[in-house]
Amino acid sequence: MNAKKFFVGGIAAGVVYFFLGYLFYGILFMDFFSKNAGTASGVAKSMDQMVWWALILGNLMTGFLLAFVFEKAKTRSFGSGLWMGAWVGLFTAASYDLVSFGTSNLMNIRGVVADIALFTIMSAVSGAILGWIMGMLEKK
C-alpha cells in the first residue's frame, strides 16, 4: 500500500465528508431529519453540544476507509472513484441504518431511506475527489 496516497487521499476524503455532512445534515436537511426522528428523545445534540474532535475524527476515519478500499481496488480516476464511492457509501449506510432501524427508535423509515441516499451521495462525491487525487499521485 502506498502510504502517501492513503494518508493524503484519506484526509482529503475526510474533509469532503465533513463539509458535505455539515451542508446536508446541518443545513439543508436538518428540519427533515428532526421531523423524521423516531420516538427516542434527547439523542440529537445541538451545535454547541457536539463533541467536535469526535465528529472530525469520525469523518477522517470514513475518508481513510474509502482510501483503503480505493488502494486495494486500484481506483485512480474521478469517474471510477465516484462509482466506487457510491457503492461503498450505499452498503455502509444501508448496513448501519437498517440495523439501527431494526434495533432502536432513532429514525423512522423515511429518515432511514433519506440517510442512506444522502450518505451514498456524500460517498460518491468524496470518492470522486479521492479517485482523482489518487490518480494524480500515481502519475507523480
N, CA, C and O atoms as a GROMACS GRO file, in nm:
protein
  560
    1MET      N    1   0.084  -0.118   0.000
    1MET     CA    2   0.000   0.000   0.000
    1MET      C    3   0.088   0.124   0.000
    1MET      O    4   0.188   0.130   0.072
    2ASN      N    5   0.052   0.221  -0.081
    2ASN     CA    6   0.124   0.346  -0.088
    2ASN      C    7   0.075   0.438   0.024
    2ASN      O    8  -0.038   0.486   0.021
    3ALA      N    9   0.162   0.460   0.122
    3ALA     CA   10   0.125   0.537   0.241
    3ALA      C   11   0.088   0.681   0.207
    3ALA      O   12  -0.004   0.736   0.266
    4LYS      N   13   0.159   0.742   0.114
    4LYS     CA   14   0.131   0.881   0.078
    4LYS      C   15  -0.009   0.894   0.019
    4LYS      O   16  -0.086   0.981   0.060
    5LYS      N   17  -0.044   0.807  -0.076
    5LYS     CA   18  -0.178   0.811  -0.136
    5LYS      C   19  -0.284   0.785  -0.030
    5LYS      O   20  -0.388   0.851  -0.028
    6PHE      N   21  -0.258   0.689   0.056
    6PHE     CA   22  -0.354   0.655   0.160
    6PHE      C   23  -0.380   0.774   0.253
    6PHE      O   24  -0.495   0.809   0.278
    7PHE      N   25  -0.274   0.835   0.304
    7PHE     CA   26  -0.291   0.944   0.400
    7PHE      C   27  -0.342   1.073   0.336
    7PHE      O   28  -0.434   1.136   0.388
    8VAL      N   29  -0.283   1.113   0.225
    8VAL     CA   30  -0.328   1.236   0.157
    8VAL      C   31  -0.472   1.218   0.109
    8VAL      O   32  -0.557   1.304   0.132
    9GLY      N   33  -0.499   1.106   0.044
    9GLY     CA   34  -0.633   1.080  -0.006
    9GLY      C   35  -0.735   1.066   0.106
    9GLY      O   36  -0.846   1.118   0.097
   10GLY      N   37  -0.697   0.996   0.212
   10GLY     CA   38  -0.788   0.976   0.325
   10GLY      C   39  -0.824   1.106   0.394
   10GLY      O   40  -0.939   1.127   0.431
   11ILE      N   41  -0.725   1.193   0.411
   11ILE     CA   42  -0.752   1.323   0.472
   11ILE      C   43  -0.842   1.407   0.382
   11ILE      O   44  -0.937   1.470   0.429
   12ALA      N   45  -0.812   1.409   0.252
   12ALA     CA   46  -0.895   1.486   0.158
   12ALA      C   47  -1.040   1.436   0.159
   12ALA      O   48  -1.134   1.515   0.165
   13ALA      N   49  -1.057   1.304   0.152
   13ALA     CA   50  -1.193   1.248   0.153
   13ALA      C   51  -1.263   1.278   0.286
   13ALA      O   52  -1.382   1.307   0.288
   14GLY      N   53  -1.190   1.270   0.396
   14GLY     CA   54  -1.247   1.302   0.527
   14GLY      C   55  -1.295   1.446   0.536
   14GLY      O   56  -1.399   1.474   0.594
   15VAL      N   57  -1.218   1.538   0.478
   15VAL     CA   58  -1.257   1.678   0.477
   15VAL      C   59  -1.384   1.697   0.393
   15VAL      O   60  -1.474   1.772   0.431
   16VAL      N   61  -1.390   1.630   0.279
   16VAL     CA   62  -1.510   1.640   0.195
   16VAL      C   63  -1.631   1.584   0.270
   16VAL      O   64  -1.737   1.646   0.270
   17TYR      N   65  -1.616   1.468   0.334
   17TYR     CA   66  -1.725   1.412   0.415
   17TYR      C   67  -1.772   1.513   0.521
   17TYR      O   68  -1.892   1.533   0.539
   18PHE      N   69  -1.676   1.575   0.591
   18PHE     CA   70  -1.710   1.668   0.697
   18PHE      C   71  -1.795   1.784   0.644
   18PHE      O   72  -1.900   1.815   0.700
   19PHE      N   73  -1.749   1.848   0.537
   19PHE     CA   74  -1.821   1.964   0.485
   19PHE      C   75  -1.954   1.927   0.420
   19PHE      O   76  -2.052   2.000   0.433
   20LEU      N   77  -1.958   1.815   0.350
   20LEU     CA   78  -2.087   1.771   0.294
   20LEU      C   79  -2.183   1.732   0.405
   20LEU      O   80  -2.303   1.759   0.396
   21GLY      N   81  -2.132   1.670   0.510
   21GLY     CA   82  -2.217   1.636   0.625
   21GLY      C   83  -2.276   1.760   0.688
   21GLY      O   84  -2.394   1.762   0.722
   22TYR      N   85  -2.194   1.862   0.705
   22TYR     CA   86  -2.243   1.989   0.760
   22TYR      C   87  -2.351   2.048   0.667
   22TYR      O   88  -2.456   2.091   0.714
   23LEU      N   89  -2.323   2.050   0.538
   23LEU     CA   90  -2.418   2.105   0.441
   23LEU      C   91  -2.550   2.027   0.442
   23LEU      O   92  -2.658   2.086   0.452
   24PHE      N   93  -2.541   1.894   0.432
   24PHE     CA   94  -2.662   1.812   0.423
   24PHE      C   95  -2.737   1.802   0.555
   24PHE      O   96  -2.856   1.833   0.563
   25TYR      N   97  -2.665   1.758   0.660
   25TYR     CA   98  -2.731   1.731   0.788
   25TYR      C   99  -2.748   1.855   0.875
   25TYR      O  100  -2.843   1.864   0.953
   26GLY      N  101  -2.655   1.950   0.863
   26GLY     CA  102  -2.660   2.068   0.949
   26GLY      C  103  -2.738   2.184   0.891
   26GLY      O  104  -2.780   2.273   0.965
   27ILE      N  105  -2.758   2.184   0.758
   27ILE     CA  106  -2.827   2.298   0.695
   27ILE      C  107  -2.947   2.251   0.612
   27ILE      O  108  -3.062   2.278   0.648
   28LEU      N  109  -2.921   2.182   0.501
   28LEU     CA  110  -3.027   2.153   0.405
   28LEU      C  111  -3.136   2.059   0.455
   28LEU      O  112  -3.254   2.083   0.429
   29PHE      N  113  -3.099   1.954   0.527
   29PHE     CA  114  -3.198   1.853   0.567
   29PHE      C  115  -3.217   1.844   0.718
   29PHE      O  116  -3.273   1.746   0.768
   30MET      N  117  -3.173   1.945   0.791
   30MET     CA  118  -3.184   1.942   0.936
   30MET      C  119  -3.330   1.931   0.980
   30MET      O  120  -3.363   1.850   1.067
   31ASP      N  121  -3.417   2.011   0.922
   31ASP     CA  122  -3.560   2.006   0.958
   31ASP      C  123  -3.622   1.872   0.919
   31ASP      O  124  -3.702   1.817   0.994
   32PHE      N  125  -3.584   1.820   0.803
   32PHE     CA  126  -3.637   1.691   0.759
   32PHE      C  127  -3.605   1.582   0.861
   32PHE      O  128  -3.693   1.505   0.899
   33PHE      N  129  -3.479   1.576   0.904
   33PHE     CA  130  -3.440   1.472   0.999
   33PHE      C  131  -3.502   1.493   1.138
   33PHE      O  132  -3.529   1.397   1.209
   34SER      N  133  -3.525   1.619   1.174
   34SER     CA  134  -3.596   1.646   1.300
   34SER      C  135  -3.738   1.592   1.295
   34SER      O  136  -3.788   1.534   1.392
   35LYS      N  137  -3.803   1.610   1.180
   35LYS     CA  138  -3.941   1.564   1.163
   35LYS      C  139  -3.951   1.413   1.145
   35LYS      O  140  -4.058   1.356   1.164
   36ASN      N  141  -3.842   1.349   1.110
   36ASN     CA  142  -3.842   1.205   1.086
   36ASN      C  143  -3.760   1.129   1.188
   36ASN      O  144  -3.712   1.018   1.162
   37ALA      N  145  -3.745   1.188   1.302
   37ALA     CA  146  -3.679   1.119   1.413
   37ALA      C  147  -3.774   1.013   1.466
   37ALA      O  148  -3.896   1.023   1.451
   38GLY      N  149  -3.718   0.913   1.529
   38GLY     CA  150  -3.800   0.810   1.591
   38GLY      C  151  -3.852   0.857   1.726
   38GLY      O  152  -3.849   0.977   1.756
   39THR      N  153  -3.899   0.765   1.804
   39THR     CA  154  -3.957   0.801   1.934
   39THR      C  155  -3.853   0.821   2.043
   39THR      O  156  -3.887   0.868   2.152
   40ALA      N  157  -3.728   0.788   2.016
   40ALA     CA  158  -3.622   0.814   2.115
   40ALA      C  159  -3.609   0.965   2.130
   40ALA      O  160  -3.610   1.038   2.031
   41SER      N  161  -3.597   1.012   2.251
   41SER     CA  162  -3.588   1.156   2.272
   41SER      C  163  -3.454   1.193   2.336
   41SER      O  164  -3.394   1.113   2.408
   42GLY      N  165  -3.411   1.314   2.309
   42GLY     CA  166  -3.289   1.365   2.368
   42GLY      C  167  -3.162   1.305   2.311
   42GLY      O  168  -3.057   1.313   2.375
   43VAL      N  169  -3.168   1.245   2.192
   43VAL     CA  170  -3.047   1.181   2.138
   43VAL      C  171  -2.966   1.274   2.048
   43VAL      O  172  -2.846   1.256   2.034
   44ALA      N  173  -3.031   1.372   1.987
   44ALA     CA  174  -2.960   1.464   1.898
   44ALA      C  175  -2.898   1.576   1.981
   44ALA      O  176  -2.960   1.629   2.073
   45LYS      N  177  -2.774   1.611   1.947
   45LYS     CA  178  -2.705   1.720   2.015
   45LYS      C  179  -2.716   1.846   1.931
   45LYS      O  180  -2.715   1.840   1.808
   46SER      N  181  -2.726   1.961   1.998
   46SER     CA  182  -2.723   2.088   1.927
   46SER      C  183  -2.578   2.116   1.888
   46SER      O  184  -2.486   2.048   1.932
   47MET      N  185  -2.559   2.218   1.804
   47MET     CA  186  -2.424   2.252   1.757
   47MET      C  187  -2.329   2.281   1.873
   47MET      O  188  -2.212   2.243   1.868
   48ASP      N  189  -2.377   2.347   1.976
   48ASP     CA  190  -2.288   2.380   2.087
   48ASP      C  191  -2.263   2.262   2.181
   48ASP      O  192  -2.176   2.270   2.267
   49GLN      N  193  -2.338   2.154   2.166
   49GLN     CA  194  -2.318   2.034   2.249
   49GLN      C  195  -2.232   1.928   2.179
   49GLN      O  196  -2.187   1.833   2.243
   50MET      N  197  -2.210   1.944   2.049
   50MET     CA  198  -2.137   1.842   1.974
   50MET      C  199  -1.994   1.826   2.025
   50MET      O  200  -1.932   1.922   2.072
   51VAL      N  201  -1.945   1.705   2.017
   51VAL     CA  202  -1.806   1.676   2.052
   51VAL      C  203  -1.728   1.682   1.920
   51VAL      O  204  -1.719   1.583   1.847
   52TRP      N  205  -1.672   1.799   1.892
   52TRP     CA  206  -1.615   1.827   1.762
   52TRP      C  207  -1.496   1.738   1.727
   52TRP      O  208  -1.482   1.697   1.612
   53TRP      N  209  -1.412   1.707   1.826
   53TRP     CA  210  -1.297   1.622   1.794
   53TRP      C  211  -1.345   1.485   1.746
   53TRP      O  212  -1.285   1.427   1.656
   54ALA      N  213  -1.452   1.434   1.806
   54ALA     CA  214  -1.504   1.302   1.766
   54ALA      C  215  -1.568   1.310   1.628
   54ALA      O  216  -1.553   1.217   1.548
   55LEU      N  217  -1.638   1.417   1.600
   55LEU     CA  218  -1.701   1.435   1.469
   55LEU      C  219  -1.595   1.444   1.360
   55LEU      O  220  -1.608   1.381   1.255
   56ILE      N  221  -1.491   1.523   1.385
   56ILE     CA  222  -1.383   1.537   1.287
   56ILE      C  223  -1.309   1.405   1.269
   56ILE      O  224  -1.283   1.364   1.156
   57LEU      N  225  -1.276   1.339   1.378
   57LEU     CA  226  -1.206   1.210   1.370
   57LEU      C  227  -1.291   1.105   1.299
   57LEU      O  228  -1.239   1.025   1.221
   58GLY      N  229  -1.420   1.104   1.325
   58GLY     CA  230  -1.509   1.010   1.258
   58GLY      C  231  -1.513   1.031   1.108
   58GLY      O  232  -1.513   0.934   1.031
   59ASN      N  233  -1.516   1.156   1.064
   59ASN     CA  234  -1.513   1.184   0.921
   59ASN      C  235  -1.380   1.145   0.859
   59ASN      O  236  -1.375   1.093   0.748
   60LEU      N  237  -1.271   1.171   0.930
   60LEU     CA  238  -1.140   1.128   0.880
   60LEU      C  239  -1.132   0.976   0.868
   60LEU      O  240  -1.078   0.924   0.770
   61MET      N  241  -1.187   0.905   0.965
   61MET     CA  242  -1.187   0.758   0.959
   61MET      C  243  -1.268   0.708   0.838
   61MET      O  244  -1.231   0.609   0.774
   62THR      N  245  -1.376   0.777   0.807
   62THR     CA  246  -1.454   0.740   0.689
   62THR      C  247  -1.372   0.766   0.562
   62THR      O  248  -1.376   0.686   0.469
   63GLY      N  249  -1.299   0.876   0.560
   63GLY     CA  250  -1.211   0.904   0.447
   63GLY      C  251  -1.102   0.799   0.434
   63GLY      O  252  -1.069   0.757   0.323
   64PHE      N  253  -1.044   0.757   0.547
   64PHE     CA  254  -0.942   0.652   0.543
   64PHE      C  255  -0.999   0.517   0.501
   64PHE      O  256  -0.932   0.439   0.434
   65LEU      N  257  -1.123   0.488   0.541
   65LEU     CA  258  -1.188   0.364   0.495
   65LEU      C  259  -1.197   0.364   0.343
   65LEU      O  260  -1.163   0.266   0.278
   66LEU      N  261  -1.243   0.476   0.287
   66LEU     CA  262  -1.254   0.486   0.142
   66LEU      C  263  -1.116   0.477   0.077
   66LEU      O  264  -1.100   0.411  -0.026
   67ALA      N  265  -1.016   0.544   0.135
   67ALA     CA  266  -0.880   0.540   0.079
   67ALA      C  267  -0.824   0.397   0.082
   67ALA      O  268  -0.756   0.355  -0.012
   68PHE      N  269  -0.853   0.324   0.188
   68PHE     CA  270  -0.807   0.186   0.198
   68PHE      C  271  -0.870   0.100   0.088
   68PHE      O  272  -0.801   0.024   0.021
   69VAL      N  273  -1.000   0.113   0.072
   69VAL     CA  274  -1.070   0.036  -0.033
   69VAL      C  275  -1.017   0.076  -0.170
   69VAL      O  276  -0.993  -0.011  -0.255
   70PHE      N  277  -0.999   0.205  -0.193
   70PHE     CA  278  -0.952   0.252  -0.323
   70PHE      C  279  -0.810   0.203  -0.352
   70PHE      O  280  -0.779   0.170  -0.466
   71GLU      N  281  -0.725   0.200  -0.252
   71GLU     CA  282  -0.589   0.149  -0.271
   71GLU      C  283  -0.593   0.002  -0.310
   71GLU      O  284  -0.524  -0.040  -0.404
   72LYS      N  285  -0.673  -0.076  -0.241
   72LYS     CA  286  -0.681  -0.220  -0.270
   72LYS      C  287  -0.746  -0.246  -0.407
   72LYS      O  288  -0.708  -0.340  -0.477
   73ALA      N  289  -0.843  -0.162  -0.444
   73ALA     CA  290  -0.914  -0.180  -0.571
   73ALA      C  291  -0.846  -0.107  -0.687
   73ALA      O  292  -0.892  -0.115  -0.801
   74LYS      N  293  -0.738  -0.035  -0.659
   74LYS     CA  294  -0.666   0.043  -0.761
   74LYS      C  295  -0.758   0.145  -0.830
   74LYS      O  296  -0.754   0.160  -0.952
   75THR      N  297  -0.838   0.213  -0.751
   75THR     CA  298  -0.929   0.316  -0.803
   75THR      C  299  -0.849   0.444  -0.819
   75THR      O  300  -0.798   0.499  -0.721
   76ARG      N  301  -0.837   0.492  -0.943
   76ARG     CA  302  -0.745   0.602  -0.971
   76ARG      C  303  -0.800   0.712  -1.061
   76ARG      O  304  -0.723   0.784  -1.124
   77SER      N  305  -0.932   0.728  -1.068
   77SER     CA  306  -0.986   0.834  -1.151
   77SER      C  307  -1.112   0.893  -1.087
   77SER      O  308  -1.172   0.832  -0.998
   78PHE      N  309  -1.149   1.010  -1.133
   78PHE     CA  310  -1.269   1.077  -1.084
   78PHE      C  311  -1.392   0.988  -1.105
   78PHE      O  312  -1.472   0.969  -1.014
   79GLY      N  313  -1.406   0.934  -1.227
   79GLY     CA  314  -1.524   0.852  -1.259
   79GLY      C  315  -1.530   0.722  -1.181
   79GLY      O  316  -1.635   0.686  -1.128
   80SER      N  317  -1.418   0.651  -1.174
   80SER     CA  318  -1.419   0.524  -1.101
   80SER      C  319  -1.433   0.550  -0.951
   80SER      O  320  -1.490   0.468  -0.879
   81GLY      N  321  -1.378   0.664  -0.903
   81GLY     CA  322  -1.394   0.700  -0.763
   81GLY      C  323  -1.538   0.732  -0.728
   81GLY      O  324  -1.586   0.696  -0.621
   82LEU      N  325  -1.606   0.801  -0.819
   82LEU     CA  326  -1.748   0.832  -0.799
   82LEU      C  327  -1.829   0.704  -0.786
   82LEU      O  328  -1.910   0.689  -0.694
   83TRP      N  329  -1.807   0.612  -0.877
   83TRP     CA  330  -1.879   0.485  -0.879
   83TRP      C  331  -1.848   0.400  -0.756
   83TRP      O  332  -1.939   0.352  -0.689
   84MET      N  333  -1.719   0.383  -0.727
   84MET     CA  334  -1.678   0.301  -0.613
   84MET      C  335  -1.723   0.366  -0.482
   84MET      O  336  -1.771   0.297  -0.392
   85GLY      N  337  -1.710   0.497  -0.472
   85GLY     CA  338  -1.754   0.568  -0.352
   85GLY      C  339  -1.903   0.551  -0.329
   85GLY      O  340  -1.946   0.532  -0.215
   86ALA      N  341  -1.981   0.559  -0.435
   86ALA     CA  342  -2.127   0.542  -0.422
   86ALA      C  343  -2.161   0.404  -0.369
   86ALA      O  344  -2.245   0.390  -0.279
   87TRP      N  345  -2.097   0.302  -0.422
   87TRP     CA  346  -2.127   0.165  -0.377
   87TRP      C  347  -2.084   0.143  -0.232
   87TRP      O  348  -2.159   0.086  -0.153
   88VAL      N  349  -1.964   0.190  -0.197
   88VAL     CA  350  -1.917   0.174  -0.059
   88VAL      C  351  -2.010   0.251   0.035
   88VAL      O  352  -2.046   0.200   0.141
   89GLY      N  353  -2.049   0.372  -0.003
   89GLY     CA  354  -2.140   0.452   0.078
   89GLY      C  355  -2.277   0.387   0.094
   89GLY      O  356  -2.333   0.386   0.203
   90LEU      N  357  -2.329   0.334  -0.015
   90LEU     CA  358  -2.460   0.268  -0.010
   90LEU      C  359  -2.457   0.149   0.085
   90LEU      O  360  -2.545   0.136   0.170
   91PHE      N  361  -2.358   0.062   0.070
   91PHE     CA  362  -2.350  -0.058   0.155
   91PHE      C  363  -2.323  -0.021   0.301
   91PHE      O  364  -2.378  -0.084   0.392
   92THR      N  365  -2.238   0.079   0.324
   92THR     CA  366  -2.208   0.121   0.460
   92THR      C  367  -2.331   0.180   0.528
   92THR      O  368  -2.367   0.139   0.638
   93ALA      N  369  -2.395   0.275   0.462
   93ALA     CA  370  -2.512   0.341   0.521
   93ALA      C  371  -2.629   0.244   0.538
   93ALA      O  372  -2.695   0.244   0.641
   94ALA      N  373  -2.653   0.163   0.436
   94ALA     CA  374  -2.766   0.070   0.446
   94ALA      C  375  -2.745  -0.030   0.558
   94ALA      O  376  -2.839  -0.062   0.632
   95SER      N  377  -2.624  -0.080   0.573
   95SER     CA  378  -2.600  -0.177   0.680
   95SER      C  379  -2.618  -0.113   0.817
   95SER      O  380  -2.684  -0.170   0.904
   96TYR      N  381  -2.562   0.005   0.836
   96TYR     CA  382  -2.574   0.072   0.966
   96TYR      C  383  -2.718   0.116   0.993
   96TYR      O  384  -2.773   0.088   1.100
   97ASP      N  385  -2.779   0.185   0.897
   97ASP     CA  386  -2.913   0.240   0.919
   97ASP      C  387  -3.020   0.133   0.935
   97ASP      O  388  -3.109   0.146   1.018
   98LEU      N  389  -3.011   0.028   0.857
   98LEU     CA  390  -3.113  -0.077   0.869
   98LEU      C  391  -3.101  -0.154   1.001
   98LEU      O  392  -3.202  -0.189   1.062
   99VAL      N  393  -2.978  -0.179   1.045
   99VAL     CA  394  -2.961  -0.243   1.176
   99VAL      C  395  -3.011  -0.149   1.286
   99VAL      O  396  -3.079  -0.193   1.378
  100SER      N  397  -2.977  -0.021   1.277
  100SER     CA  398  -3.024   0.076   1.376
  100SER      C  399  -3.177   0.084   1.376
  100SER      O  400  -3.239   0.088   1.482
  101PHE      N  401  -3.237   0.086   1.258
  101PHE     CA  402  -3.383   0.091   1.248
  101PHE      C  403  -3.446  -0.033   1.311
  101PHE      O  404  -3.549  -0.025   1.378
  102GLY      N  405  -3.383  -0.147   1.288
  102GLY     CA  406  -3.435  -0.272   1.343
  102GLY      C  407  -3.419  -0.286   1.493
  102GLY      O  408  -3.488  -0.366   1.556
  103THR      N  409  -3.327  -0.208   1.552
  103THR     CA  410  -3.296  -0.227   1.694
  103THR      C  411  -3.318  -0.103   1.781
  103THR      O  412  -3.302  -0.110   1.903
  104SER      N  413  -3.353   0.010   1.721
  104SER     CA  414  -3.367   0.133   1.801
  104SER      C  415  -3.480   0.220   1.746
  104SER      O  416  -3.544   0.186   1.647
  105ASN      N  417  -3.502   0.331   1.813
  105ASN     CA  418  -3.605   0.427   1.772
  105ASN      C  419  -3.543   0.562   1.736
  105ASN      O  420  -3.597   0.666   1.771
  106LEU      N  421  -3.429   0.559   1.666
  106LEU     CA  422  -3.361   0.683   1.632
  106LEU      C  423  -3.427   0.757   1.515
  106LEU      O  424  -3.434   0.879   1.516
  107MET      N  425  -3.474   0.682   1.414
  107MET     CA  426  -3.535   0.742   1.295
  107MET      C  427  -3.652   0.656   1.249
  107MET      O  428  -3.656   0.536   1.274
  108ASN      N  429  -3.746   0.721   1.181
  108ASN     CA  430  -3.849   0.642   1.115
  108ASN      C  431  -3.795   0.596   0.979
  108ASN      O  432  -3.683   0.630   0.943
  109ILE      N  433  -3.874   0.521   0.906
  109ILE     CA  434  -3.824   0.462   0.780
  109ILE      C  435  -3.793   0.569   0.676
  109ILE      O  436  -3.701   0.551   0.596
  110ARG      N  437  -3.867   0.679   0.675
  110ARG     CA  438  -3.836   0.788   0.581
  110ARG      C  439  -3.698   0.847   0.611
  110ARG      O  440  -3.621   0.877   0.519
  111GLY      N  441  -3.667   0.863   0.738
  111GLY     CA  442  -3.535   0.912   0.777
  111GLY      C  443  -3.425   0.815   0.738
  111GLY      O  444  -3.317   0.857   0.696
  112VAL      N  445  -3.452   0.686   0.753
  112VAL     CA  446  -3.354   0.584   0.716
  112VAL      C  447  -3.324   0.589   0.567
  112VAL      O  448  -3.208   0.590   0.526
  113VAL      N  449  -3.429   0.593   0.486
  113VAL     CA  450  -3.411   0.596   0.339
  113VAL      C  451  -3.336   0.723   0.298
  113VAL      O  452  -3.245   0.718   0.215
  114ALA      N  453  -3.374   0.837   0.357
  114ALA     CA  454  -3.307   0.962   0.324
  114ALA      C  455  -3.160   0.959   0.367
  114ALA      O  456  -3.073   1.007   0.293
  115ASP      N  457  -3.131   0.904   0.484
  115ASP     CA  458  -2.994   0.898   0.532
  115ASP      C  459  -2.909   0.809   0.441
  115ASP      O  460  -2.794   0.842   0.410
  116ILE      N  461  -2.964   0.698   0.398
  116ILE     CA  462  -2.892   0.610   0.306
  116ILE      C  463  -2.862   0.684   0.176
  116ILE      O  464  -2.750   0.678   0.124
  117ALA      N  465  -2.962   0.755   0.123
  117ALA     CA  466  -2.942   0.829  -0.003
  117ALA      C  467  -2.838   0.939   0.014
  117ALA      O  468  -2.750   0.954  -0.071
  118LEU      N  469  -2.846   1.016   0.122
  118LEU     CA  470  -2.751   1.126   0.142
  118LEU      C  471  -2.609   1.075   0.163
  118LEU      O  472  -2.514   1.132   0.109
  119PHE      N  473  -2.594   0.969   0.241
  119PHE     CA  474  -2.458   0.917   0.264
  119PHE      C  475  -2.401   0.856   0.135
  119PHE      O  476  -2.281   0.862   0.112
  120THR      N  477  -2.486   0.799   0.053
  120THR     CA  478  -2.441   0.747  -0.076
  120THR      C  479  -2.390   0.861  -0.164
  120THR      O  480  -2.286   0.849  -0.228
  121ILE      N  481  -2.463   0.972  -0.165
  121ILE     CA  482  -2.420   1.089  -0.243
  121ILE      C  483  -2.290   1.146  -0.187
  121ILE      O  484  -2.198   1.178  -0.262
  122MET      N  485  -2.283   1.159  -0.055
  122MET     CA  486  -2.160   1.210   0.008
  122MET      C  487  -2.041   1.121  -0.027
  122MET      O  488  -1.931   1.170  -0.054
  123SER      N  489  -2.063   0.991  -0.025
  123SER     CA  490  -1.954   0.897  -0.055
  123SER      C  491  -1.916   0.901  -0.202
  123SER      O  492  -1.799   0.885  -0.236
  124ALA      N  493  -2.013   0.922  -0.289
  124ALA     CA  494  -1.983   0.933  -0.432
  124ALA      C  495  -1.897   1.056  -0.459
  124ALA      O  496  -1.799   1.048  -0.533
  125VAL      N  497  -1.934   1.170  -0.400
  125VAL     CA  498  -1.856   1.293  -0.419
  125VAL      C  499  -1.718   1.280  -0.356
  125VAL      O  500  -1.617   1.314  -0.418
  126SER      N  501  -1.713   1.230  -0.233
  126SER     CA  502  -1.583   1.208  -0.168
  126SER      C  503  -1.498   1.111  -0.248
  126SER      O  504  -1.378   1.130  -0.263
  127GLY      N  505  -1.562   1.005  -0.299
  127GLY     CA  506  -1.491   0.905  -0.379
  127GLY      C  507  -1.438   0.962  -0.509
  127GLY      O  508  -1.328   0.927  -0.552
  128ALA      N  509  -1.516   1.049  -0.573
  128ALA     CA  510  -1.472   1.110  -0.699
  128ALA      C  511  -1.346   1.193  -0.675
  128ALA      O  512  -1.250   1.185  -0.751
  129ILE      N  513  -1.347   1.272  -0.569
  129ILE     CA  514  -1.230   1.354  -0.536
  129ILE      C  515  -1.112   1.267  -0.495
  129ILE      O  516  -0.998   1.292  -0.534
  130LEU      N  517  -1.140   1.164  -0.416
  130LEU     CA  518  -1.034   1.072  -0.375
  130LEU      C  519  -0.974   0.999  -0.494
  130LEU      O  520  -0.852   0.988  -0.504
  131GLY      N  521  -1.058   0.950  -0.585
  131GLY     CA  522  -1.007   0.882  -0.705
  131GLY      C  523  -0.921   0.974  -0.789
  131GLY      O  524  -0.818   0.933  -0.842
  132TRP      N  525  -0.963   1.099  -0.803
  132TRP     CA  526  -0.887   1.198  -0.879
  132TRP      C  527  -0.751   1.222  -0.813
  132TRP      O  528  -0.648   1.224  -0.880
  133ILE      N  529  -0.753   1.241  -0.680
  133ILE     CA  530  -0.627   1.265  -0.606
  133ILE      C  531  -0.534   1.144  -0.618
  133ILE      O  532  -0.414   1.160  -0.641
  134MET      N  533  -0.588   1.024  -0.603
  134MET     CA  534  -0.503   0.904  -0.612
  134MET      C  535  -0.446   0.888  -0.752
  134MET      O  536  -0.333   0.842  -0.769
  135GLY      N  537  -0.525   0.924  -0.853
  135GLY     CA  538  -0.474   0.921  -0.989
  135GLY      C  539  -0.363   1.023  -1.010
  135GLY      O  540  -0.263   0.994  -1.077
  136MET      N  541  -0.380   1.143  -0.954
  136MET     CA  542  -0.277   1.247  -0.966
  136MET      C  543  -0.148   1.204  -0.896
  136MET      O  544  -0.038   1.224  -0.948
  137LEU      N  545  -0.162   1.144  -0.778
  137LEU     CA  546  -0.042   1.100  -0.704
  137LEU      C  547   0.024   0.981  -0.771
  137LEU      O  548   0.145   0.960  -0.756
  138GLU      N  549  -0.053   0.903  -0.845
  138GLU     CA  550   0.003   0.788  -0.918
  138GLU      C  551   0.095   0.835  -1.028
  138GLU      O  552   0.197   0.771  -1.057
  139LYS      N  553   0.059   0.947  -1.092
  139LYS     CA  554   0.136   0.997  -1.206
  139LYS      C  555   0.268   1.059  -1.164
  139LYS      O  556   0.361   1.067  -1.244
  140LYS      N  557   0.276   1.103  -1.037
  140LYS     CA  558   0.399   1.170  -0.991
  140LYS      C  559   0.508   1.072  -0.962
  140LYS      O  560   0.618   1.111  -0.923
   0.00000   0.00000   0.00000
